[in-house]
Structure formats: structure tokens, C-alpha cells
Amino acid sequence: MPPASTHPLRVEATLDPRLTRWMWLVKWLLAVPHYVVLFFLQIAFLLVSVVAFFSILITARYPRPLFDFNVGVIRWKTRVDYYASVVLGTDEYPPFTLKDVPGYPVHVDVAYPARLSRGLVLVKWLLAIPQFLLIAVLVGGGLTTYRYLQDYGPLSFGVIGLLSLIAVAILAFTGTYPRGLFDLLMGLVRWILRVLVYVFLMTDEYPPFRLDTGGHEPSPALQPAGG
């Protein structure tokens, strides 16, 4: 049998081996121009999602230009977080673009769905309630994945913020970013983004209750031969 399918969302990241000990203290300040742009992008993200809702309800399709825009917003936000507030795994300043940047150390992509369920579009928020409860712990504050898009500042709150702070504190005193914490943080980021794309109608695949840690997406599990 062929390999099992992977999740439509893919998050790939590489930990910068040359991280400076103290730059993380000022990254949030350097990222202020990004926060300003993202404030407006998150509003556009929500409006686009409303338009997509009605489009899926009527046509079972997410308009491709709107889909690409929202993927771009998630991509932009993830790059800024990776640099300044969540993980803090690079000192390379994030680019101002919705497009994927091959040379940047973190990448987000979502496979475009040919068709989406008209029925699911009405109840995804309800089905995702168990996920909302987990997200509230991970990022702190409200019970929606939209809270993740709104989360700006030197460090996020919740479990992710605490783990990120521990990681950079260790970096400051030892000069080394702990690989175990990096892998765990990337797994948490991956989980949150899977919920985000589900709730905002970009996929019908329910986010698994599974922590796929590490900078790279897990390889599809091979099925037994002759099964």
C-alpha cells in the first residue's frame, strides 16, 4: 500500500546554529514594523474567511486567491513569531512578504483543497471545542485560534511563551539553544497551526491530537506490505 497521507499543513524550520546570546531581548522591538502590518493583515484574514465561508457554503470551494492570501498571512505571522516571540530560533530578520521565502529558516504551506464540505463549514467551530481548550493553555487568553493571530509582544503568553523564555534564558547563559525545547516548541506551533487552518475552513481534515515534534514534518508511515 502507498504511504499514509500527511496533513495538508506543513511546517518546516531550521534552528539557527549561530544565535547570539542576548539579541532575543530586542527582537520584539526590531519587529515592531511587522506588528503594525500584521494588525491590518489579521483584520483582512478574518474578512477573507467570512467571504470564504459563504463561497464554500454555496460552491463547496474556497476561492484560490483568497486561500493563497490567508496562507500568506499565516506564513508571515509564523516567520515573525519564529524570529521575535515564539521559538526565537533565528536572528535573521523576517521579510515583508506573503510569499514563501526559500532561504528563510521557517516555512509554512497548506495544500489547496479541490473541494470542501458544505456541511462541515457550519460546525467546524463546534467540533474544534476540545482543540480550543488546548490552544487556550498553549497561547494563553481566549479560547479561539484567532487568539494566536492576535498574539503580539516580546513573548507570547501560555505554555509556548514560557518554554520559549526558558529556551532563550538557557541560550543566554550557555550559548546553546536546547535542541529538545526547540523540537517541542515546533511541535506545539505545528499543532496550533493545524487547528487554525481547520477552524478557518482551509481544510476538512480534523487536526490530530498528536504532538509531531521537530523542525521537519514527520515522514508518512509506511503501511505493511500486502496489507
C-alpha positions as CSV (number, residue, x, y, z in Angstrom):
1,M,0.0,0.0,0.0
2,P,1.2,3.6,-0.5
3,P,2.3,5.8,2.3
4,A,-0.3,7.3,4.6
5,S,-1.2,10.8,3.6
6,T,0.3,13.7,5.5
7,H,-1.6,16.7,6.9
8,P,-2.4,19.4,4.4
9,L,-0.5,21.9,6.5
10,R,3.3,21.6,6.5
11,V,5.7,23.5,8.8
12,E,9.4,23.2,8.3
13,A,12.0,25.0,10.4
14,T,15.8,25.0,10.9
15,L,17.4,26.2,14.1
16,D,20.0,28.9,13.5
17,P,23.3,27.5,14.8
18,R,24.7,31.0,15.2
19,L,22.1,32.5,17.6
20,T,23.5,35.4,19.7
21,R,23.1,35.1,23.4
22,W,21.3,38.4,24.0
23,M,19.7,39.6,20.7
24,W,16.4,38.0,21.7
25,L,16.0,40.8,24.3
26,V,15.5,43.4,21.5
27,K,14.0,41.3,18.6
28,W,10.4,42.3,19.7
29,L,11.4,46.0,19.3
30,L,13.0,45.4,15.9
31,A,9.8,43.6,14.8
32,V,7.5,46.5,15.6
33,P,7.1,47.4,11.9
34,H,5.9,43.8,11.3
35,Y,3.4,44.1,14.2
36,V,1.9,47.1,12.6
37,V,1.5,45.4,9.2
38,L,0.1,42.2,10.9
39,F,-2.5,44.2,12.7
40,F,-4.1,45.0,9.4
41,L,-3.4,41.7,7.9
42,Q,-5.2,39.9,10.7
43,I,-8.3,42.0,10.0
44,A,-8.1,41.1,6.4
45,F,-7.6,37.5,7.3
46,L,-10.9,37.5,9.2
47,L,-12.8,39.3,6.4
48,V,-11.5,36.9,3.8
49,S,-12.5,34.0,6.0
50,V,-16.1,35.3,6.1
51,V,-16.2,35.6,2.3
52,A,-14.7,32.1,2.0
53,F,-17.4,30.8,4.4
54,F,-20.2,31.8,2.0
55,S,-18.3,30.6,-1.0
56,I,-17.8,27.2,0.5
57,L,-21.4,27.0,1.6
58,I,-22.6,27.8,-1.9
59,T,-20.0,26.3,-4.2
60,A,-18.0,23.9,-1.9
61,R,-14.9,25.7,-3.0
62,Y,-12.5,28.1,-1.3
63,P,-11.6,30.8,-3.8
64,R,-8.0,30.2,-4.7
65,P,-6.8,33.9,-4.5
66,L,-8.4,34.2,-1.0
67,F,-6.9,30.9,0.1
68,D,-3.4,32.0,-1.0
69,F,-3.8,35.3,0.8
70,N,-4.7,33.7,4.1
71,V,-1.9,31.1,3.7
72,G,0.4,34.1,3.2
73,V,-0.8,35.8,6.4
74,I,-0.2,32.6,8.4
75,R,3.2,32.3,6.8
76,W,4.1,36.0,7.6
77,K,2.9,35.7,11.2
78,T,4.8,32.4,11.7
79,R,8.1,33.9,10.5
80,V,7.7,36.9,12.8
81,D,6.9,34.7,15.8
82,Y,9.8,32.4,14.9
83,Y,12.1,35.4,15.0
84,A,10.7,37.6,17.8
85,S,8.3,35.9,20.1
86,V,7.7,32.1,19.7
87,V,10.7,29.8,19.4
88,L,13.1,32.7,18.6
89,G,15.0,30.2,16.5
90,T,16.8,32.6,14.2
91,D,18.5,36.0,14.2
92,E,17.6,36.6,10.5
93,Y,15.1,39.4,10.2
94,P,11.8,38.2,8.6
95,P,11.0,39.5,5.1
96,F,7.9,41.7,4.4
97,T,6.0,39.3,2.1
98,L,3.1,36.9,2.0
99,K,5.1,34.6,-0.3
100,D,7.3,31.7,0.9
101,V,11.0,32.7,1.0
102,P,13.2,29.7,0.2
103,G,16.2,31.0,2.1
104,Y,14.4,31.8,5.3
105,P,14.7,29.2,8.2
106,V,10.9,28.6,8.7
107,H,8.3,27.7,6.0
108,V,4.6,27.2,6.1
109,D,2.4,25.8,3.3
110,V,-1.1,24.5,3.1
111,A,-2.3,22.2,0.3
112,Y,-5.2,23.8,-1.6
113,P,-8.3,21.7,-1.3
114,A,-10.2,20.9,-4.6
115,R,-13.5,20.8,-2.7
116,L,-14.7,21.3,0.8
117,S,-17.7,20.0,2.7
118,R,-20.7,22.4,2.7
119,G,-22.0,20.8,5.9
120,L,-18.7,20.9,7.9
121,V,-18.4,24.6,7.2
122,L,-21.3,25.1,9.6
123,V,-20.0,23.0,12.5
124,K,-16.2,23.1,12.4
125,W,-16.1,25.6,15.3
126,L,-18.2,23.3,17.4
127,L,-16.1,20.2,16.5
128,A,-13.0,22.1,17.4
129,I,-14.0,23.0,21.0
130,P,-11.7,20.3,22.5
131,Q,-8.9,21.9,20.5
132,F,-9.8,25.4,21.6
133,L,-9.4,24.3,25.2
134,L,-5.8,23.1,24.5
135,I,-5.0,26.2,22.5
136,A,-6.1,28.4,25.4
137,V,-3.4,26.7,27.5
138,L,-0.8,26.8,24.8
139,V,-1.1,30.5,23.9
140,G,-3.0,31.9,26.9
141,G,-6.1,34.1,26.9
142,G,-9.1,33.4,24.7
143,L,-10.5,30.1,23.5
144,T,-10.1,30.6,19.8
145,T,-7.3,30.0,17.3
146,Y,-7.8,33.6,16.2
147,R,-6.2,34.5,19.5
148,Y,-3.0,33.1,18.1
149,L,-3.0,35.5,15.2
150,Q,-3.6,38.4,17.6
151,D,-0.7,37.4,19.9
152,Y,2.0,40.1,19.6
153,G,4.7,41.2,22.0
154,P,8.1,40.3,23.3
155,L,7.0,36.7,24.1
156,S,3.6,35.0,23.9
157,F,1.8,34.0,27.0
158,G,0.8,30.5,28.0
159,V,2.9,27.3,27.7
160,I,4.6,28.3,24.5
161,G,5.7,31.6,25.8
162,L,7.1,30.1,29.0
163,L,9.0,27.4,27.1
164,S,10.4,30.0,24.7
165,L,11.6,32.1,27.6
166,I,13.3,29.1,29.2
167,A,15.0,28.3,25.9
168,V,16.4,31.7,25.3
169,A,17.4,32.0,29.0
170,I,19.5,28.8,28.6
171,L,20.9,30.3,25.3
172,A,21.9,33.5,27.2
173,F,23.8,31.5,29.9
174,T,25.3,28.7,27.8
175,G,25.4,30.0,24.3
176,T,23.4,27.0,23.1
177,Y,19.7,26.8,22.3
178,P,18.4,23.5,23.8
179,R,17.5,21.2,20.9
180,G,14.9,19.3,23.0
181,L,13.0,22.5,23.7
182,F,13.2,23.6,20.0
183,D,11.7,20.3,18.9
184,L,8.9,20.6,21.5
185,L,8.1,24.2,20.6
186,M,7.9,23.4,16.9
187,G,5.5,20.5,17.7
188,L,3.3,22.9,19.6
189,V,3.4,25.5,16.8
190,R,2.5,22.8,14.3
191,W,-0.4,21.7,16.4
192,I,-1.8,25.3,16.7
193,L,-1.5,25.9,13.0
194,R,-3.3,22.7,12.2
195,V,-6.2,23.8,14.3
196,L,-6.0,27.3,12.8
197,V,-6.4,26.1,9.2
198,Y,-9.2,23.7,10.2
199,V,-11.3,26.3,12.0
200,F,-10.8,28.9,9.3
201,L,-12.1,26.5,6.7
202,M,-8.9,25.9,4.8
203,T,-9.1,22.1,5.2
204,D,-11.6,19.5,6.2
205,E,-9.0,17.3,7.9
206,Y,-9.5,17.4,11.6
207,P,-6.3,18.3,13.5
208,P,-4.9,15.2,15.2
209,F,-4.4,15.1,18.9
210,R,-0.7,14.3,18.3
211,L,2.4,16.2,19.0
212,D,4.7,16.0,15.9
213,T,7.8,17.5,17.3
214,G,10.9,18.7,15.5
215,G,11.7,21.2,12.8
216,H,10.5,18.9,10.0
217,E,7.2,17.3,9.2
218,P,7.1,13.6,10.1
219,S,7.5,11.2,7.2
220,P,4.4,9.4,6.2
221,A,4.1,6.0,8.0
222,L,4.6,3.1,5.6
223,Q,1.8,0.5,5.6
224,P,2.7,-3.2,5.9
225,A,3.3,-4.9,2.6
226,G,0.5,-6.9,1.3
227,G,-2.0,-5.2,3.8
